[in-house]
Amino acid sequence: MVVDSTDVFDIMGTMRAMRRLKPDPVPDALIAKILRAGTSAPNGANTQRWRFLVIKDQEIKKRVQVIYKRAFDEVVGPRYLNSAPPPGVTKEKYLRQHAAVEYLTDHFHEAPVWIVACLEETAPPTRMSGASIYPAVQNMLLAARALGLGATLTTRHLLYEKDSEAALGLPPGVHSYAILPIGYPMGKFGPVGRGPLSEVVYQDRWGNPYRGV
């Protein structure tokens, strides 16, 4: 697979979660491109209730990182250590992934730019709410990858949602759905590890294999 291709399928197929990021500054022009990609995404009824908070302030990031690490220590870390590798991933690769997650935990605040993806909501969030923000998040991840920037989608801060949103300074009626730490990657892009389609795709009835794969 071509890693430096501009083909959208190559980009998607090599868009690894980059959790080790250099602290080097990222030009605002590149962040603006990523944000424009986000606002090109579909959203419910085209209401465009998305709001994006760009965080560069080190003190804000440090406050959130404390909460982020608590979530790792209490929930995420033990879950990794007690889980089997996901489909398409060897035990060795899974342990490397765990190490990368732990690295991001400790260095979360050092990522030069965060984009906090939010929705301005007049009613409590529901399962439908994400349809108006996560397509934008995916567009931004793809844009970052196309620009040679590392990023990952993290929602761990939502384990302590009120504390995190207070640390981020979000006003009433605005909820965060993801944080994207963005920076130049320390590692390299490459093929993502996934299981075969035949194990996750069905046709007409649940459990009935899809003939196309």
C-alpha positions as CSV (number, residue, x, y, z in Angstrom):
1,M,0.0,0.0,0.0
2,V,1.3,3.5,-0.9
3,V,1.8,5.5,2.3
4,D,2.3,8.9,0.7
5,S,-0.5,8.6,-1.8
6,T,-3.2,11.3,-2.1
7,D,-5.8,8.7,-3.1
8,V,-8.6,8.7,-0.5
9,F,-8.6,4.9,-0.2
10,D,-4.9,4.8,0.5
11,I,-5.3,7.6,3.0
12,M,-8.1,5.8,4.9
13,G,-6.1,2.5,4.7
14,T,-3.0,4.0,6.3
15,M,-4.6,6.4,8.8
16,R,-3.2,4.9,12.0
17,A,-4.1,6.5,15.3
18,M,-1.0,8.6,15.9
19,R,-0.5,8.9,19.7
20,R,3.1,9.9,19.8
21,L,3.3,13.5,18.5
22,K,6.2,16.0,18.4
23,P,5.7,19.2,20.3
24,D,6.7,21.3,17.3
25,P,4.2,24.0,16.4
26,V,1.7,23.3,13.6
27,P,0.9,26.3,11.2
28,D,-2.5,27.8,11.6
29,A,-3.0,27.5,7.9
30,L,-2.9,23.7,8.2
31,I,-5.3,23.7,11.2
32,A,-7.6,25.9,9.1
33,K,-7.6,23.4,6.3
34,I,-8.5,20.6,8.8
35,L,-11.3,22.7,10.2
36,R,-12.7,23.5,6.7
37,A,-12.7,19.8,6.0
38,G,-14.7,19.2,9.2
39,T,-17.3,21.7,8.3
40,S,-17.7,20.1,4.8
41,A,-19.2,17.0,6.5
42,P,-22.8,16.1,6.5
43,N,-24.9,16.8,9.6
44,G,-28.4,16.4,10.8
45,A,-30.8,18.7,8.8
46,N,-27.8,20.8,7.9
47,T,-28.3,22.7,11.2
48,Q,-24.5,23.0,11.6
49,R,-24.7,23.1,15.4
50,W,-21.1,22.0,15.6
51,R,-18.6,24.1,17.4
52,F,-14.8,23.6,17.3
53,L,-12.6,24.8,20.1
54,V,-8.9,25.0,19.2
55,I,-6.7,24.7,22.3
56,K,-3.1,25.8,22.3
57,D,-3.0,27.2,25.9
58,Q,-0.7,24.9,27.9
59,E,-2.4,25.6,31.2
60,I,-5.8,24.5,29.9
61,K,-4.3,21.3,28.4
62,K,-2.5,20.5,31.6
63,R,-5.8,20.8,33.6
64,V,-7.5,18.4,31.2
65,Q,-4.5,16.0,31.1
66,V,-4.8,15.4,34.9
67,I,-8.4,14.2,34.3
68,Y,-7.3,12.3,31.2
69,K,-4.7,10.4,33.2
70,R,-7.2,9.6,36.0
71,A,-9.4,8.0,33.4
72,F,-6.4,5.9,32.2
73,D,-5.4,4.9,35.7
74,E,-8.9,3.9,36.8
75,V,-10.6,2.6,33.6
76,V,-8.6,2.5,30.4
77,G,-5.3,1.1,31.6
78,P,-6.8,-1.9,33.4
79,R,-9.1,-2.6,30.4
80,Y,-6.2,-2.8,28.1
81,L,-4.2,-5.1,30.3
82,N,-7.2,-7.5,30.7
83,S,-8.4,-7.6,27.1
84,A,-7.4,-9.9,24.2
85,P,-6.0,-8.3,21.1
86,P,-8.7,-7.0,18.7
87,P,-9.2,-8.7,15.2
88,G,-6.3,-8.3,12.9
89,V,-3.8,-7.4,15.7
90,T,-1.2,-9.6,17.2
91,K,-0.4,-9.7,20.9
92,E,2.9,-7.9,20.2
93,K,1.2,-5.1,18.2
94,Y,-1.5,-4.8,20.9
95,L,1.1,-4.3,23.6
96,R,2.7,-1.6,21.4
97,Q,-0.7,0.0,21.1
98,H,-1.1,0.0,24.8
99,A,2.4,1.6,25.2
100,A,1.3,4.3,22.7
101,V,-1.9,4.9,24.6
102,E,0.1,5.3,27.9
103,Y,2.5,7.6,26.1
104,L,-0.4,9.8,24.9
105,T,-1.8,9.8,28.5
106,D,1.5,11.2,29.9
107,H,2.1,13.6,27.1
108,F,-1.4,14.6,26.1
109,H,-0.8,18.3,27.1
110,E,2.3,18.4,24.9
111,A,0.5,17.9,21.6
112,P,0.8,21.4,20.0
113,V,-2.9,21.7,19.0
114,W,-6.1,20.2,20.2
115,I,-9.4,20.4,18.3
116,V,-12.3,19.9,20.7
117,A,-15.3,18.8,18.7
118,C,-18.5,20.0,20.3
119,L,-22.3,20.4,19.7
120,E,-24.4,23.3,20.7
121,E,-27.5,21.6,22.0
122,T,-30.9,22.7,23.2
123,A,-31.9,19.2,24.5
124,P,-30.0,16.4,26.3
125,P,-27.7,14.4,23.9
126,T,-29.1,11.2,22.5
127,R,-27.7,8.4,20.4
128,M,-28.7,10.5,17.3
129,S,-26.6,13.5,18.4
130,G,-23.3,12.0,17.2
131,A,-24.5,12.0,13.6
132,S,-24.1,15.7,13.5
133,I,-20.5,15.8,14.8
134,Y,-18.6,12.5,14.2
135,P,-18.7,12.8,10.3
136,A,-16.9,16.1,10.9
137,V,-14.4,14.5,13.2
138,Q,-13.6,11.8,10.6
139,N,-13.2,14.4,7.9
140,M,-10.7,16.2,10.1
141,L,-8.8,13.0,10.8
142,L,-8.6,12.3,7.1
143,A,-7.5,15.9,6.4
144,A,-4.7,15.7,9.0
145,R,-3.5,12.4,7.5
146,A,-3.5,13.9,4.0
147,L,-1.4,16.8,5.3
148,G,1.1,14.5,7.0
149,L,0.0,15.3,10.5
150,G,-0.7,12.8,13.2
151,A,-3.9,12.7,15.1
152,T,-6.3,10.4,17.0
153,L,-9.9,10.6,18.1
154,T,-10.1,10.3,21.9
155,T,-13.3,10.5,24.0
156,R,-11.7,9.3,27.3
157,H,-12.2,12.7,28.9
158,L,-15.9,12.0,28.8
159,L,-15.5,9.4,31.5
160,Y,-15.4,12.5,33.7
161,E,-17.4,14.7,31.5
162,K,-18.4,17.5,33.8
163,D,-14.9,18.0,35.2
164,S,-13.4,17.9,31.7
165,E,-15.9,20.4,30.2
166,A,-15.4,22.7,33.1
167,A,-11.6,22.5,32.6
168,L,-12.1,23.3,28.9
169,G,-14.3,26.3,29.8
170,L,-17.4,25.1,27.8
171,P,-20.5,27.2,28.3
172,P,-23.9,25.7,29.3
173,G,-25.6,24.0,26.4
174,V,-22.4,23.0,24.7
175,H,-21.0,19.4,25.0
176,S,-17.8,18.0,23.8
177,Y,-17.8,14.7,21.8
178,A,-14.1,14.2,21.0
179,I,-10.7,15.8,21.4
180,L,-8.3,15.5,18.5
181,P,-4.6,16.0,19.6
182,I,-2.8,17.1,16.4
183,G,0.9,17.3,15.7
184,Y,3.7,16.0,13.5
185,P,4.0,12.3,14.1
186,M,7.0,10.6,15.7
187,G,6.1,7.3,13.9
188,K,5.2,6.4,10.4
189,F,1.8,6.0,8.7
190,G,1.1,2.5,7.6
191,P,-1.6,-0.2,7.0
192,V,-4.2,-0.4,9.8
193,G,-4.8,-3.7,11.6
194,R,-8.3,-4.9,11.1
195,G,-10.1,-8.3,10.9
196,P,-11.6,-9.7,7.7
197,L,-14.9,-8.3,6.4
198,S,-16.4,-11.8,6.4
199,E,-16.4,-11.8,10.2
200,V,-18.3,-8.5,10.6
201,V,-20.6,-8.1,7.6
202,Y,-23.9,-10.0,7.2
203,Q,-26.6,-10.1,4.5
204,D,-30.3,-9.8,5.0
205,R,-30.3,-11.7,8.3
206,W,-28.0,-11.3,11.3
207,G,-25.2,-13.9,11.1
208,N,-25.9,-14.7,7.5
209,P,-22.6,-14.1,5.5
210,Y,-22.6,-11.3,3.0
211,R,-21.9,-12.9,-0.4
212,G,-19.9,-9.9,-1.6
213,V,-16.9,-10.8,0.6
